């Protein structure tokens, strides 16, 4: 019973410590309890399920789903089942990690390092999956930018590894035999992780647009704040057209270089009433000639000045399961948990070429995959754009989205503009600080100065390769001493005369 209470309580604490709170000390305490549960792998089911249920509770805001054809009586149970399934997946993953921890013996420092690295690698893999993964890598934000700055070296996987390592040091302090020595190790770990992180933070590009070398773009962001449940109604489409016309005129008057609208803003038939006076990038939908039939795709559509139809685009690659991507959509007459379902993914590259310099774009929860954006930066992107809808979700998800955006800026050393339907619409500098933003859930516009940058972070150059190589090296060092390994069993036993 005590193990059950400990696993449930620490799992709930971990869920609270993740963004939107993003306060690492709470997470280290929850992780210290998790390390102590290695002898009871079943506790990982409880710990992980509780953590995911708390951190992803915003899924319940999908109710009611009658606007996409789900009967009202089934709407809330369906949302609860969806949250339960995701929570169970989190519990299963943590249980698998605890099984490995019991096998390796978590008290050994080399075993602990390997386990922390494997968790970090696991988060990298999950961030590239269809899941909207909010893991330990993003849990340092918004409160601890010094720790999060390690992402400029090794991405979110390295930050997750550091979180596990600090949790292990705290666990050894609480249960280890030598409290004074363990306290010194914990304080040393905190000093090194935050001292090096502060140096990495200071080495990133200038946090002030006026001090940045290179060209500064004037980007006007339109936050329409149109409810997703009503976005295709005649009244709301007319409202958007009026907002768009006013924003284009505002951009022309204020000398904006670019107007940005969020994901899906232009709807199913993106054509402007008049040629745009300035460059326009907006979310919308387009038809693509596939090998067998026309495919509908969600995309960022780019209108050059003077165009009424988009001349280039960037298709969404990572689709929401059951929301945008529906299995057997040709056979099952259901559009999924979205007003538009059954769309097809585009190419994996997140680079949107433009005259004078491209940008790296993430559409909705593609923002969870930092390696894709870093790859686009390596290929020439000079700043980042996060385009999302995020309605009808509550402020908690907006703050989680903002924390991921801050992490992506730190990883790539680039300015990031977030344009979302109801928020967060933000300007984030390369050191992960939010420097400007629009009020959430209100229709508004904001003109943001965005420097074009060209220098690379280590993560831009090498991606996740260093973390993977380090994990392999530590695994090779640890393997000969793994309990029950063939090499250990074949070692000769010493005689008394020896």
C-alpha positions as CSV (number, residue, x, y, z in Angstrom):
1,X,0.0,0.0,0.0
2,X,2.9,2.4,0.8
3,X,4.4,1.8,-2.7
4,X,1.0,2.5,-4.3
5,X,0.6,5.8,-2.4
6,X,4.2,6.8,-3.2
7,X,3.9,6.0,-6.9
8,X,0.5,7.7,-7.3
9,X,1.6,10.8,-5.2
10,X,4.9,11.2,-7.0
11,X,3.3,10.7,-10.4
12,X,0.7,13.4,-9.7
13,X,3.6,15.6,-8.5
14,X,5.4,14.9,-11.8
15,X,2.3,15.9,-13.8
16,X,2.0,19.1,-11.9
17,X,5.7,19.9,-12.4
18,X,5.5,19.6,-16.2
19,X,4.4,22.7,-18.2
20,X,2.5,24.9,-17.7
21,X,4.1,25.1,-14.3
22,X,7.5,23.9,-15.5
23,X,9.3,24.1,-12.1
24,X,12.1,21.5,-12.1
25,X,12.6,21.1,-8.3
26,X,9.1,19.5,-8.0
27,X,10.0,17.2,-10.8
28,X,13.3,16.1,-9.2
29,X,11.4,15.2,-6.1
30,X,9.0,13.1,-8.2
31,X,11.9,11.5,-10.1
32,X,13.7,10.7,-6.8
33,X,10.6,8.7,-5.8
34,X,10.6,7.0,-9.1
35,X,14.2,5.9,-8.8
36,X,13.3,4.4,-5.5
37,X,10.5,2.3,-7.1
38,X,12.9,0.3,-9.3
39,X,12.3,-2.8,-7.3
40,X,8.5,-2.6,-8.0
41,X,8.2,-2.1,-11.8
42,X,4.4,-2.3,-11.5
43,X,4.5,1.1,-9.8
44,X,5.6,2.6,-13.1
45,X,2.1,2.0,-14.4
46,X,0.7,4.1,-11.6
47,X,3.4,6.8,-11.8
48,X,3.3,7.3,-15.5
49,X,-0.5,7.1,-15.8
50,X,-0.9,9.7,-13.1
51,X,1.7,12.0,-14.6
52,X,0.2,11.9,-18.1
53,X,-3.4,12.2,-16.9
54,X,-2.5,15.4,-15.0
55,X,-0.3,17.0,-17.7
56,X,-2.8,16.1,-20.5
57,X,-6.0,16.9,-18.7
58,X,-6.8,19.5,-21.3
59,X,-8.0,16.7,-23.6
60,X,-11.3,16.8,-21.7
61,X,-11.9,20.2,-23.3
62,X,-12.8,18.5,-26.5
63,X,-16.2,17.8,-25.1
64,X,-18.8,18.4,-26.5
65,X,-18.0,16.7,-29.8
66,X,-21.5,17.0,-31.3
67,X,-20.1,19.6,-33.8
68,X,-18.3,16.7,-35.6
69,X,-21.1,14.3,-35.5
70,X,-20.5,12.5,-32.2
71,X,-23.8,12.1,-30.2
72,X,-23.8,14.3,-27.1
73,X,-24.2,11.3,-24.8
74,X,-21.0,9.7,-26.1
75,X,-18.9,12.8,-26.2
76,X,-17.7,13.0,-22.6
77,X,-17.1,9.2,-22.3
78,X,-15.1,9.3,-25.5
79,X,-12.9,12.2,-24.2
80,X,-12.4,10.2,-21.0
81,X,-11.5,7.1,-22.9
82,X,-9.0,9.1,-25.0
83,X,-7.3,10.5,-21.9
84,X,-7.3,7.1,-20.2
85,X,-5.6,5.4,-23.2
86,X,-2.9,8.1,-23.4
87,X,-2.3,7.8,-19.7
88,X,-2.1,4.0,-19.9
89,X,0.5,4.4,-22.6
90,X,2.6,6.7,-20.4
91,X,2.3,4.2,-17.6
92,X,3.4,1.3,-19.8
93,X,6.5,3.2,-20.9
94,X,7.5,4.1,-17.4
95,X,7.0,0.4,-16.3
96,X,9.2,-0.8,-19.1
97,X,11.9,1.7,-17.9
98,X,11.6,0.5,-14.3
99,X,11.9,-3.1,-15.5
100,X,15.2,-2.2,-17.1
101,X,16.2,-0.2,-14.0
102,X,15.7,-3.3,-11.8
103,X,17.7,-5.4,-14.2
104,X,20.7,-3.0,-14.2
105,X,20.6,-1.9,-10.6
106,X,19.9,1.8,-10.2
107,X,22.3,2.4,-7.3
108,X,25.3,2.1,-9.6
109,X,26.3,5.5,-11.1
110,X,27.1,4.0,-14.5
111,X,23.7,2.2,-14.5
112,X,21.9,5.3,-13.5
113,X,23.6,7.3,-16.3
114,X,22.7,4.7,-18.9
115,X,19.1,4.7,-17.6
116,X,18.9,8.5,-17.8
117,X,20.3,8.5,-21.3
118,X,17.9,5.8,-22.5
119,X,15.0,7.9,-21.1
120,X,16.3,10.8,-23.1
121,X,16.6,8.8,-26.3
122,X,13.1,7.4,-25.7
123,X,11.8,11.0,-25.6
124,X,13.5,11.7,-28.9
125,X,11.8,8.8,-30.5
126,X,8.4,9.7,-29.0
127,X,8.7,13.3,-30.2
128,X,9.0,11.9,-33.7
129,X,5.9,9.7,-33.3
130,X,2.3,10.8,-34.0
131,X,1.9,11.6,-30.2
132,X,1.9,15.1,-28.9
133,X,4.7,14.3,-26.5
134,X,5.3,16.6,-23.5
135,X,8.2,15.0,-21.7
136,X,10.9,15.8,-19.2
137,X,12.9,17.7,-21.9
138,X,10.4,20.5,-21.8
139,X,9.8,20.5,-18.1
140,X,12.5,23.0,-17.3
141,X,10.5,25.8,-18.9
142,X,9.4,28.4,-18.3
143,X,11.1,28.6,-14.8
144,X,14.6,27.3,-15.5
145,X,16.1,28.6,-18.8
146,X,19.6,27.8,-17.6
147,X,18.9,24.1,-17.4
148,X,16.9,24.2,-20.7
149,X,19.9,25.9,-22.4
150,X,21.6,22.5,-22.6
151,X,19.2,21.9,-25.5
152,X,21.4,24.0,-27.7
153,X,24.0,21.2,-27.3
154,X,21.8,18.1,-27.3
155,X,18.2,18.9,-27.8
156,X,15.3,18.0,-25.4
157,X,16.8,14.5,-25.0
158,X,19.8,15.9,-23.3
159,X,17.7,18.1,-21.0
160,X,15.6,15.0,-20.1
161,X,18.7,13.1,-19.2
162,X,19.9,15.9,-16.9
163,X,16.5,15.9,-15.2
164,X,16.8,12.2,-14.5
165,X,20.4,12.6,-13.3
166,X,19.4,15.3,-10.8
167,X,16.5,13.2,-9.6
168,X,18.9,10.3,-9.0
169,X,21.3,12.5,-7.0
170,X,18.4,13.6,-4.8
171,X,17.3,10.0,-4.3
172,X,20.8,9.0,-3.2
173,X,20.8,11.9,-0.8
174,X,17.5,10.7,0.7
175,X,18.3,7.0,1.0
176,X,22.1,6.7,0.6
177,X,24.5,5.8,3.5
178,X,26.7,8.9,3.4
179,X,24.5,11.9,3.5
180,X,27.3,14.4,3.6
181,X,28.9,12.9,0.4
182,X,25.6,12.7,-1.3
183,X,24.7,16.3,-0.5
184,X,28.0,17.4,-1.9
185,X,27.3,15.4,-5.1
186,X,23.8,16.9,-5.4
187,X,25.1,20.5,-4.9
188,X,27.9,19.8,-7.4
189,X,25.4,18.5,-9.9
190,X,23.2,21.5,-9.5
191,X,26.1,23.9,-9.8
192,X,27.6,22.3,-12.9
193,X,24.3,21.9,-14.7
194,X,23.2,25.4,-14.1
195,X,26.6,27.0,-14.3
196,X,27.3,25.4,-17.7
197,X,23.7,26.2,-18.7
198,X,24.1,29.8,-17.9
199,X,27.2,30.0,-20.1
200,X,25.4,28.3,-22.9
201,X,22.5,30.8,-22.5
202,X,24.9,33.7,-22.6
203,X,26.5,32.3,-25.8
204,X,23.3,32.3,-27.7
205,X,22.4,35.2,-30.1
206,X,21.5,38.6,-28.6
207,X,18.1,38.7,-26.9
208,X,17.4,42.2,-28.3
209,X,16.4,42.6,-31.9
210,X,18.2,45.9,-32.3
211,X,21.6,44.3,-31.3
212,X,21.2,41.4,-33.7
213,X,23.5,41.3,-36.7
214,X,21.7,41.0,-40.1
215,X,18.3,41.9,-41.5
216,X,15.3,42.4,-39.3
217,X,11.9,41.5,-40.7
218,X,8.7,43.2,-39.5
219,X,6.2,40.4,-39.0
220,X,2.5,41.2,-38.4
221,X,0.6,38.5,-36.6
222,X,-3.2,38.2,-36.8
223,X,-4.9,36.3,-34.0
224,X,-8.5,35.9,-35.2
225,X,-9.9,34.1,-32.1
226,X,-12.6,32.3,-34.1
227,X,-14.1,29.3,-32.4
228,X,-13.2,26.1,-34.2
229,X,-16.7,24.7,-33.7
230,X,-18.0,27.7,-35.8
231,X,-15.1,28.4,-38.1
232,X,-16.8,27.2,-41.3
233,X,-20.1,29.1,-40.7
234,X,-20.9,32.0,-43.0
235,X,-20.8,34.5,-40.2
236,X,-17.4,33.5,-39.0
237,X,-16.0,33.3,-42.5
238,X,-17.1,36.8,-43.2
239,X,-15.6,37.9,-39.8
240,X,-12.3,36.5,-40.8
241,X,-12.4,38.2,-44.2
242,X,-12.9,41.5,-42.5
243,X,-10.1,40.9,-40.0
244,X,-7.8,39.8,-42.9
245,X,-8.6,42.9,-44.9
246,X,-7.9,45.2,-41.9
247,X,-4.7,43.4,-41.1
248,X,-3.4,43.7,-44.7
249,X,-4.1,47.4,-44.7
250,X,-2.5,47.8,-41.3
251,X,0.6,45.9,-42.6
252,X,0.8,48.1,-45.6
253,X,0.5,51.3,-43.5
254,X,3.1,50.2,-40.9
255,X,5.6,48.8,-43.4
256,X,5.3,45.2,-42.4
257,X,7.2,42.7,-44.5
258,X,5.0,39.8,-43.8
259,X,1.5,39.0,-42.4
260,X,1.1,35.6,-40.6
261,X,-2.2,33.9,-39.9
262,X,-2.6,30.7,-37.8
263,X,-3.2,27.1,-38.9
264,X,-6.3,26.5,-41.0
265,X,-7.4,30.1,-41.1
266,X,-8.1,30.4,-44.8
267,X,-10.3,27.3,-44.9
268,X,-10.9,24.9,-47.7
269,X,-10.8,27.2,-50.7
270,X,-7.9,29.6,-50.1
271,X,-8.3,32.5,-52.5
272,X,-8.0,36.1,-51.6
273,X,-10.6,38.7,-52.7
274,X,-7.9,41.1,-53.7
275,X,-4.2,40.7,-54.5
276,X,-2.2,41.0,-51.3
277,X,-0.2,44.2,-50.9
278,X,2.4,42.4,-48.7
279,X,3.6,38.9,-48.3
280,X,1.1,36.7,-46.6
281,X,1.6,33.2,-44.9
282,X,-1.5,31.6,-43.6
283,X,-2.7,28.2,-42.6
284,X,-5.3,26.6,-45.0
285,X,-6.0,23.5,-47.1
286,X,-5.0,22.6,-50.6
287,X,-5.5,19.7,-53.0
288,X,-2.5,17.6,-54.1
289,X,-2.4,15.3,-57.1
290,X,-1.5,11.9,-55.5
291,X,-0.6,8.7,-57.3
292,X,-4.2,7.5,-57.3
293,X,-6.5,10.4,-56.4
294,X,-6.5,14.0,-55.3
295,X,-5.3,14.3,-51.7
296,X,-6.4,17.1,-49.3
297,X,-3.6,18.5,-47.2
298,X,-3.3,21.0,-44.4
299,X,-0.6,23.5,-45.2
300,X,1.0,26.9,-44.7
301,X,0.2,28.8,-47.8
302,X,2.5,31.6,-49.0
303,X,1.2,34.5,-51.1
304,X,3.8,36.8,-52.6
305,X,2.8,40.5,-52.9
306,X,0.3,40.8,-55.7
307,X,-1.0,37.2,-55.6
308,X,-4.5,36.1,-54.9
309,X,-3.7,32.4,-54.8
310,X,-0.7,30.8,-53.1
311,X,2.5,30.4,-55.1
312,X,4.2,28.1,-52.6
313,X,3.3,26.1,-49.5
314,X,4.6,23.8,-46.8
315,X,2.3,20.8,-46.1
316,X,1.7,19.5,-42.6
317,X,3.7,16.3,-42.1
318,X,2.7,15.2,-38.7
319,X,-1.1,14.6,-38.5
320,X,-3.2,14.1,-35.4
321,X,-4.4,10.5,-35.1
322,X,-8.2,10.3,-35.3
323,X,-8.3,14.0,-35.7
324,X,-6.8,14.6,-39.1
325,X,-5.5,11.2,-40.0
326,X,-8.3,8.6,-39.9
327,X,-7.4,4.9,-40.5
328,X,-9.4,3.4,-43.3
329,X,-10.9,6.8,-44.1
330,X,-12.1,5.5,-47.5
331,X,-14.1,2.8,-45.8
332,X,-15.3,4.4,-42.6
333,X,-17.5,7.4,-43.0
334,X,-16.2,9.5,-40.1
335,X,-14.0,12.6,-40.3
336,X,-12.4,12.1,-36.9
337,X,-12.1,14.5,-34.0
338,X,-11.7,17.5,-36.3
339,X,-13.9,19.6,-38.5
340,X,-11.7,18.4,-41.4
341,X,-10.6,14.8,-41.3
342,X,-8.9,12.3,-43.6
343,X,-6.2,14.6,-44.8
344,X,-2.8,13.3,-46.0
345,X,0.7,14.1,-44.7
346,X,3.2,16.1,-46.7
347,X,7.0,15.9,-47.0
348,X,8.9,15.7,-43.7
349,X,11.1,18.9,-44.3
350,X,10.0,21.9,-42.3
351,X,11.8,24.4,-44.4
352,X,9.7,27.0,-46.2
353,X,11.9,28.8,-48.8
354,X,11.3,32.5,-49.3
355,X,13.0,35.3,-51.2
356,X,15.8,36.6,-49.0
357,X,15.8,33.7,-46.6
358,X,13.7,30.8,-45.6
359,X,12.0,30.0,-42.3
360,X,11.4,26.7,-40.4
361,X,7.7,26.1,-39.7
362,X,5.9,23.8,-37.3
363,X,2.2,23.4,-37.8
364,X,0.4,22.7,-34.5
365,X,2.0,20.0,-32.5
366,X,4.8,19.4,-35.0
367,X,6.4,21.8,-32.5
368,X,7.1,18.7,-30.3
369,X,9.7,17.5,-32.8
370,X,12.8,19.7,-32.3
371,X,15.0,17.7,-34.5
372,X,12.9,18.5,-37.6
373,X,13.2,22.2,-37.0
374,X,16.9,22.0,-36.3
375,X,17.4,20.2,-39.6
376,X,15.5,23.0,-41.4
377,X,17.7,25.6,-39.7
378,X,20.8,23.6,-40.8
379,X,19.3,23.8,-44.4
380,X,19.0,27.6,-44.3
381,X,16.0,28.7,-42.1
382,X,16.8,32.0,-40.5
383,X,13.9,32.1,-38.0
384,X,11.1,29.8,-36.7
385,X,7.3,30.0,-37.2
386,X,4.9,28.0,-35.0
387,X,1.4,28.1,-36.5
388,X,-1.5,26.5,-34.5
389,X,-5.2,26.6,-33.8
390,X,-5.4,25.2,-30.2
391,X,-9.1,26.0,-29.8
392,X,-11.2,24.7,-27.9
393,X,-8.4,23.9,-25.5
394,X,-7.9,25.8,-22.2
395,X,-5.0,28.1,-21.2
396,X,-3.0,25.1,-19.8
397,X,-2.4,23.8,-23.2
398,X,-1.4,27.3,-24.5
399,X,1.2,27.5,-21.8
400,X,2.5,24.0,-22.6
401,X,2.7,25.1,-26.3
402,X,4.6,28.2,-25.3
403,X,7.1,26.2,-23.2
404,X,7.8,24.0,-26.2
405,X,8.2,27.1,-28.4
406,X,10.8,28.4,-25.9
407,X,12.7,25.1,-26.0
408,X,12.7,25.1,-29.8
409,X,14.2,28.7,-29.8
410,X,16.9,27.6,-27.3
411,X,17.8,24.5,-29.4
412,X,18.2,26.3,-32.7
413,X,19.4,29.7,-31.5
414,X,16.7,31.3,-33.6
415,X,13.9,33.9,-33.0
416,X,10.5,32.2,-33.0
417,X,7.1,33.7,-33.9
418,X,4.0,31.8,-32.7
419,X,0.8,32.6,-34.5
420,X,-2.3,30.8,-33.0
421,X,-6.0,31.2,-33.4
422,X,-6.8,32.0,-29.8
423,X,-3.2,32.1,-28.5
424,X,-0.4,31.9,-27.7
425,X,0.7,34.4,-30.3
426,X,4.2,35.3,-29.2
427,X,7.7,36.5,-30.0
428,X,10.4,34.5,-28.4
429,X,14.1,35.3,-28.5
430,X,17.0,32.8,-29.1
431,X,17.5,32.6,-25.3
432,X,14.0,31.3,-24.7
433,X,12.4,34.4,-23.3
434,X,9.0,35.6,-24.3
435,X,9.5,39.2,-25.3
436,X,6.1,40.1,-26.8
437,X,2.7,38.6,-27.0
438,X,-1.0,39.1,-27.8
439,X,-3.8,38.7,-25.2
440,X,-5.2,35.2,-25.4
441,X,-8.7,34.4,-26.5
442,X,-9.1,37.9,-28.1
443,X,-9.0,39.0,-31.7
444,X,-5.9,41.2,-32.1
445,X,-2.8,41.9,-34.1
446,X,0.8,42.5,-33.2
447,X,3.9,43.7,-35.2
448,X,7.0,41.8,-34.2
449,X,10.6,42.6,-35.2
450,X,12.3,39.3,-36.2
451,X,16.0,39.2,-36.9
452,X,17.2,36.8,-39.6
453,X,20.1,34.8,-38.1
454,X,22.6,32.5,-39.8
455,X,24.9,31.1,-37.0
456,X,24.3,27.5,-35.8
457,X,24.1,25.9,-32.4
458,X,25.7,22.6,-31.9
459,X,22.3,21.0,-32.0
460,X,21.7,22.6,-35.4
461,X,24.9,21.1,-36.7
462,X,24.8,17.6,-35.2
463,X,21.2,17.0,-34.1
464,X,20.7,14.1,-31.7
465,X,23.8,12.2,-32.9
466,X,26.0,13.1,-29.9
467,X,23.4,11.9,-27.4
468,X,22.9,8.6,-29.3
469,X,26.7,8.1,-29.5
470,X,27.1,8.8,-25.7
471,X,24.3,6.4,-25.0
472,X,26.0,3.6,-27.0
473,X,29.4,4.3,-25.3
474,X,27.9,4.1,-21.8
475,X,25.9,1.0,-22.8
476,X,29.2,-0.7,-23.9
477,X,30.9,0.3,-20.7
478,X,28.1,-0.9,-18.6
479,X,27.4,-4.1,-20.4
480,X,30.2,-6.4,-19.0
481,X,29.0,-5.7,-15.5
482,X,25.3,-6.3,-16.2
483,X,23.8,-8.8,-13.7
484,X,23.5,-12.2,-15.2
485,X,25.5,-11.4,-18.4
486,X,27.4,-14.2,-19.9
487,X,30.7,-12.5,-19.3
488,X,30.0,-12.1,-15.6
489,X,29.0,-15.7,-15.2
490,X,32.2,-16.9,-16.9
491,X,34.5,-15.0,-14.6
492,X,36.7,-17.4,-12.5
493,X,36.0,-17.3,-8.7
494,X,39.0,-16.5,-6.5
495,X,40.4,-19.2,-4.2
496,X,41.1,-18.7,-0.5
497,X,44.8,-18.9,-1.2
498,X,44.5,-15.9,-3.6
